[in-house]
């Protein structure tokens, strides 16, 4: 039986949750982060989890990017769209704002390696030991993206390749450990894919999942904290619109009284 987009997105969301449970180091998704964490790759300073916009203001400020340079943003937007493409049944990663999610994470405290051990020694390690490189997440992406831009610039950049060539190029990254500015290609690809999935299914407050498109596609109710009125009701379809944690200033969502339960018996 062919896999529907809805089934695929559900399985992808479950895989993302399982992966996050074992991922190290832990990712700090909070909008506010450590103050004054310096990013050695750009010479800029992170304050309260956000990176100052670079000196070249042009298109970046209009696009709202705080971390990505123009060529990097063009690659990221095109790459995430190939990883989770739009189709007739719904938007893909680009329309869902996944590039903004990556930008905010890499430009914040997590990207600056706030919770990473940074003192070495740096050894290759084994696959079972997880991430062993000396780079912060921001450094990893910046080094790899600059190497990719240098390689593809003569061809107009990744974004100008056709869809099939983009897929082939990403597949080659996935299957190779070739050097991208000190970053193995497969490590960069795995990081990009993981963050694309995170951004697509994250709470919209973090920049991705614009208009809650992925939650609506899989029937996820969002960050609602108050299920006490429904916990003993089985065999019913939960038929409320999803809610973001941004809908409640307390950091969690209590169900507003003016949203009716609208629960239909027997639905799936």
C-alpha positions as CSV (number, residue, x, y, z in Angstrom):
1,X,0.0,0.0,0.0
2,X,1.5,3.4,-0.9
3,X,2.5,5.6,2.0
4,X,0.3,8.7,2.3
5,X,1.9,12.1,3.1
6,X,0.0,12.1,6.4
7,X,1.3,8.6,7.4
8,X,4.8,9.6,6.3
9,X,4.7,12.8,8.4
10,X,3.4,10.9,11.4
11,X,6.2,8.3,11.2
12,X,8.8,11.1,10.7
13,X,7.5,13.0,13.8
14,X,7.7,9.8,15.9
15,X,11.3,9.2,14.7
16,X,12.2,12.8,15.6
17,X,10.8,12.3,19.1
18,X,12.7,9.1,19.6
19,X,15.9,10.6,18.3
20,X,15.6,13.6,20.5
21,X,15.3,11.3,23.6
22,X,18.8,10.0,22.9
23,X,20.5,13.0,21.3
24,X,23.6,14.5,23.0
25,X,24.2,17.2,23.8
26,X,20.8,18.3,24.9
27,X,19.4,21.1,22.8
28,X,18.3,24.3,24.5
29,X,15.3,25.5,22.5
30,X,14.4,28.4,24.7
31,X,14.1,31.7,22.9
32,X,16.4,33.3,25.5
33,X,19.9,31.9,26.1
34,X,23.2,32.7,27.6
35,X,24.4,36.3,27.4
36,X,27.5,37.4,25.5
37,X,28.5,34.0,24.0
38,X,31.1,34.8,21.3
39,X,31.0,33.0,17.9
40,X,34.5,32.6,16.7
41,X,33.3,31.9,13.1
42,X,31.8,35.3,12.6
43,X,33.3,37.5,15.2
44,X,29.8,38.4,16.4
45,X,28.4,38.2,19.9
46,X,25.3,36.4,21.0
47,X,23.2,38.2,23.5
48,X,20.2,36.6,25.2
49,X,20.2,33.8,22.7
50,X,20.2,35.9,19.5
51,X,23.0,36.9,17.2
52,X,23.3,40.5,16.1
53,X,22.6,40.8,12.4
54,X,25.8,40.9,10.4
55,X,27.1,44.2,9.0
56,X,25.9,43.5,5.5
57,X,22.3,44.5,5.9
58,X,20.8,44.3,2.5
59,X,18.6,41.2,1.9
60,X,19.3,39.5,5.2
61,X,17.4,42.0,7.3
62,X,14.5,41.9,4.9
63,X,14.4,38.1,5.0
64,X,14.7,38.2,8.8
65,X,17.8,36.1,9.1
66,X,20.1,36.7,12.1
67,X,22.7,34.0,11.4
68,X,22.7,32.9,7.8
69,X,24.6,34.8,5.2
70,X,22.8,35.3,1.8
71,X,24.5,32.3,0.1
72,X,24.0,30.1,3.2
73,X,20.3,31.1,3.4
74,X,19.8,30.3,-0.3
75,X,21.3,26.8,0.2
76,X,19.3,26.1,3.4
77,X,16.0,27.2,1.9
78,X,16.5,25.0,-1.2
79,X,17.9,22.0,0.7
80,X,15.1,21.8,3.3
81,X,12.6,22.0,0.5
82,X,14.1,18.9,-1.0
83,X,14.2,17.1,2.3
84,X,10.5,17.7,3.1
85,X,9.1,19.0,-0.2
86,X,5.7,20.7,-0.8
87,X,3.1,18.7,-2.8
88,X,-0.6,18.8,-3.6
89,X,-1.5,17.7,0.0
90,X,0.4,20.4,1.9
91,X,3.3,22.7,2.3
92,X,6.9,21.5,2.7
93,X,9.7,22.6,4.9
94,X,10.5,25.9,3.1
95,X,6.9,27.1,3.3
96,X,6.7,26.0,6.9
97,X,9.6,28.3,7.8
98,X,12.1,25.7,8.7
99,X,15.0,27.9,7.5
100,X,14.0,30.4,10.2
101,X,14.0,27.7,12.8
102,X,17.6,26.7,11.9
103,X,18.6,30.4,11.8
104,X,17.3,31.0,15.3
105,X,18.8,27.9,16.8
106,X,22.2,28.4,15.2
107,X,22.2,32.1,16.1
108,X,21.3,31.5,19.7
109,X,22.8,29.9,22.8
110,X,22.6,26.3,21.5
111,X,24.4,27.3,18.3
112,X,27.1,28.9,20.4
113,X,27.7,25.6,22.2
114,X,26.5,26.8,25.5
115,X,26.1,23.2,26.8
116,X,28.9,21.6,24.9
117,X,32.2,20.4,26.5
118,X,34.8,22.4,24.6
119,X,38.2,21.6,26.2
120,X,39.3,18.6,24.3
121,X,41.2,16.5,23.7
122,X,39.6,15.9,20.3
123,X,39.8,12.3,19.0
124,X,37.9,10.6,16.2
125,X,35.9,8.3,18.5
126,X,33.5,5.6,17.3
127,X,30.0,6.0,15.9
128,X,28.4,4.8,19.1
129,X,30.1,7.7,21.0
130,X,28.1,10.3,19.0
131,X,29.3,13.7,18.1
132,X,33.1,14.1,18.7
133,X,34.0,17.2,16.6
134,X,35.5,20.3,18.2
135,X,32.9,22.6,16.6
136,X,29.9,24.3,18.1
137,X,26.7,23.8,16.0
138,X,27.1,27.3,14.5
139,X,30.7,26.5,13.6
140,X,29.8,23.2,12.1
141,X,27.2,24.7,9.8
142,X,29.2,27.8,8.9
143,X,32.3,25.8,8.0
144,X,30.3,23.3,5.9
145,X,28.1,25.9,4.2
146,X,31.1,28.0,3.2
147,X,32.8,24.9,1.7
148,X,29.6,24.0,-0.2
149,X,29.3,27.6,-1.5
150,X,32.9,27.6,-2.7
151,X,32.3,24.2,-4.5
152,X,28.9,25.2,-6.1
153,X,29.4,28.9,-6.8
154,X,30.8,28.2,-10.3
155,X,27.5,26.5,-11.1
156,X,25.4,29.3,-9.7
157,X,24.9,27.7,-6.3
158,X,22.8,24.8,-5.0
159,X,19.6,26.8,-5.3
160,X,20.0,27.1,-9.1
161,X,20.4,23.3,-9.7
162,X,17.3,21.4,-10.8
163,X,15.4,19.3,-8.3
164,X,16.9,16.0,-9.5
165,X,20.4,17.4,-9.3
166,X,19.8,18.8,-5.9
167,X,18.5,15.4,-4.7
168,X,21.6,13.7,-6.1
169,X,23.9,16.2,-4.5
170,X,22.3,15.8,-1.1
171,X,22.4,12.0,-1.5
172,X,26.1,12.3,-2.2
173,X,26.6,14.3,1.0
174,X,24.7,11.6,2.9
175,X,26.9,8.8,1.6
176,X,30.3,10.5,1.9
177,X,32.7,11.6,4.6
178,X,34.6,14.0,2.4
179,X,35.8,17.2,4.1
180,X,33.7,20.3,4.2
181,X,35.8,22.8,6.0
182,X,36.8,20.2,8.6
183,X,33.3,18.8,8.8
184,X,32.6,15.3,7.4
185,X,29.9,15.6,4.7
186,X,27.7,12.9,6.2
187,X,27.9,14.6,9.7
188,X,26.7,17.8,8.2
189,X,23.9,16.1,6.2
190,X,22.7,14.3,9.3
191,X,22.7,17.5,11.3
192,X,20.8,19.3,8.5
193,X,18.2,16.5,8.2
194,X,17.7,16.3,12.0
195,X,17.2,20.1,12.3
196,X,14.9,20.1,9.3
197,X,12.6,17.5,10.9
198,X,12.7,19.4,14.2
199,X,11.9,22.7,12.6
200,X,9.0,21.2,10.6
201,X,7.4,19.6,13.7
202,X,8.4,22.1,16.4
203,X,6.1,24.6,18.2
204,X,5.8,27.6,15.9
205,X,7.1,29.8,18.7
206,X,10.6,28.7,17.6
207,X,10.3,29.8,14.0
208,X,9.2,26.7,12.1
209,X,5.9,24.9,11.6
210,X,4.4,28.1,10.3
211,X,0.6,28.1,10.8
212,X,1.0,24.7,12.5
213,X,0.9,23.0,9.1
214,X,2.6,19.8,10.2
215,X,0.5,19.5,13.4
216,X,-2.7,19.9,11.3
217,X,-1.4,17.3,8.8
218,X,-0.9,14.6,11.5
219,X,-3.7,15.7,13.9
220,X,-1.4,16.8,16.7
221,X,-3.2,19.0,19.2
222,X,-0.2,21.1,20.2
223,X,1.0,22.3,23.5
224,X,-2.3,22.0,25.3
225,X,-1.8,21.2,29.0
226,X,-5.4,20.8,30.2
227,X,-6.9,17.5,29.2
228,X,-8.5,16.8,32.5
229,X,-12.0,17.1,31.1
230,X,-11.3,14.5,28.4
231,X,-8.9,12.0,30.1
232,X,-11.7,9.4,30.9
233,X,-13.4,9.7,27.5
234,X,-12.3,6.9,25.2
235,X,-13.1,6.1,21.5
236,X,-13.7,9.8,20.6
237,X,-12.1,12.0,18.1
238,X,-10.4,15.0,19.5
239,X,-11.5,17.8,17.2
240,X,-10.0,21.0,18.4
241,X,-7.5,23.3,16.5
242,X,-3.9,22.9,17.6
243,X,-2.5,25.4,20.1
244,X,1.1,26.8,20.4
245,X,2.8,27.5,23.7
246,X,3.0,31.0,22.3
247,X,-0.8,31.2,22.8
248,X,-0.3,31.4,26.5
249,X,2.1,33.8,28.3
250,X,2.7,31.3,31.1
251,X,4.7,29.0,28.8
252,X,2.1,26.3,28.6
253,X,-1.4,26.2,27.2
254,X,-4.6,26.0,29.3
255,X,-7.6,25.3,27.0
256,X,-9.5,28.6,26.5
257,X,-13.0,28.4,27.8
258,X,-14.5,29.7,24.6
259,X,-13.2,26.8,22.5
260,X,-15.8,24.1,22.5
261,X,-14.8,20.5,23.0
262,X,-16.5,19.5,19.7
263,X,-15.6,15.8,20.3
264,X,-17.3,13.4,17.9
265,X,-17.9,9.8,18.9
266,X,-16.3,7.1,16.8
267,X,-14.2,9.4,14.6
268,X,-10.7,8.6,13.5
